[in-house]
Structure formats: C-alpha cells, structure tokens
C-alpha cells in the first residue's frame, strides 16, 4: 500500500527534523518520493510567517 506522511511547521527545521526521524525507520526501498514546499503568509499586523511542509510518500506491507 502507498501512504503519505505530512510534516508541517512554521519553522522548516522542525519539519525537517521530524521527517528525518521518520525516514530513519524506513528501508530505502520503501521510499517512493519526498516533496517540499513552503509559503510565506502575512498577518493583519504585517508580520510574515513561513509555513513549510514535507510530504513523504512511502510503501507499507499492508494491503
């Protein structure tokens, strides 16, 4: 079965650390794809906040 795990944080290092921890538990042949994206949003007070996302697409033995 193909599954997707999402790691999101305002600080991309946190998402990166969580994704790396998850990947340590997978065998190399289980990893299908890894995608990264980030968006900067402005709040009403003019402050900008970055939101980063890492998606890990992987195979499991579940059918």
Helices and strands as residue ranges (DSSP letters): E 2-9, H 12-24, G 28-30, E 31-42, E 48-59
